[in-house]
Amino acid sequence: MKRIIWFLFLAACATGLALLMGDSRASAVLFWPPYRISLSFNLLVFLLLAFFVLLYFALRTLQAFLSMPSRAQTWRSQYHERAMYQQLLDAHMQLWAGRYSRAAKSAALALDHAHKREAETPVSSALEMMAAHLLAAESAHQLRDTAARSRHWRQAQNWGAENGEAAEAISLRAAHWALDDGDTQEASAQLAQLPQGAQRRIHALRLKLKAAQLAGDSRVALETARVLIKHNAFSPFVAQTLRLSLARDYLGKAPDLAALQTAWKQLPRAEQELPEITFRAAERMLQLAEGQSEYARVRERLAPLLSRYANLPSDLQLATVLAFEACIEQIDRDWLARIEKIQQSQPRDLPLQYLAAVAYLQHQLWGKAQHTLEQLVRQPQLKSQHTEIARRAHLHLAQLAQTQGRAADAHIAWREAALLAQPKPI
């Protein structure tokens, strides 16, 4: 379309000139004493046009000549700018590829071009300089060159101090490096320098979680993990595993029963209802318990696990039975009835059968205890699936036979228990 318009415009101009100058009889006379020059009007117009064209190109040529130094300076600045960005990109690629020495060299070349560009044309290149120093520091960190990393990090701080986002990036990288070095205090200090908004970002929260885990601060780690899980920072499986691990560690570090009770109350209701966390609280309570009154509190903590025993994983079922056995002394008739009811609801469950036998022993129901234990040890899958239960069952049978004066039976039971206690050959 443009070509058509230009063609029509040129045709109109040619038509106008032909009409104006085609039959022109006008003339112009120039007097330059003692000379007299006569020119046709058409020639005079062409001469004036040629003069203005020559004058225009002469002025443009003079302007281009005078601007050559500044144009050369601009070209050099652009050359260094392009080279700087190319080296920065190359440094990134080398870092991702794990070629840290090459990344350090590329970052050094980027810094060299940035300095030359600044010398040619003083412009604001603070972010480029900060990025180059940060890449050099990252490369030095991967190469375990602490001195070079610190030097480049300080330079990056100087260039990025006036830019809020740049300062946040510098602090986050410094926290990451401190965690790699195992310095949790430095990492926490760098994270504390971040604004409140930056501290709630997923990357900052991940660093805070790692710092808390390395420092052994289970409470802060658990709180941080909850925030990350709320923001879908982990897959469902990882989130569940992490929360269970941190909650169990948090409860396991309680120094006494009062601290354990406080830690338990601080857990959300959803976490308290998780079987693994409930068992960990009961297990820690059992470790700290001293006396029958505290054993009763342990049994009450284990009661929810027994009530939903069928839905527990197999390893947690066994652990629950063994934990309950450890605090089964002086249980009342109500507990005996509850255990019998649970065992009768699942008569083929071997750990529950063992727990019922131990409860009978506590109430001195020797006949029922002996009958239950003998049925248990005759199960063919007992030794392969529950070796510890089998060993303890034989021990109880041995003690019961010895109490009743059946030395031969006691000897056989002691021997079976000893054989089950021996480590299996590899």
Secondary structure, DSSP 8 states (H G I E B T S, - for coil): -HHHHHHHHHHHHHHHHHHHHTT---EEEEEETTEEEEEEHHHHHHHHHHHHHHHHHHHHHHHHHHTHHHHHHHHHHHHHHHHHHHHHHHHHHHHHTT-HHHHHHHHHHHHHHHHHHHHHS----HHHHHHHHHHHHHHHHHTT-HHHHHHHHHHHHHHHTT-HHHHHHHHHHHHHHHHHTT-HHHHHHHHHTS-HHHHTSHHHHHHHHHHHHHHT-HHHHHHHHHHHHHTT-S-HHHHHHHHHHHHHHHHHT-SSHHHHHHHHHHS-HHHHTSHHHHHHHHHHHHHH--SHHHHHHHHHHHHHHHHTGGGS-HHHHHHHHHHHHHT-TT--HHHHHHHHHHHHHSTT-HHHHHHHHHHHHHTT-HHHHHHHHHHHHT-TTHHHH-HHHHHHHHHHHHHHHHHTT-HHHHHHHHHHHHHHHS----
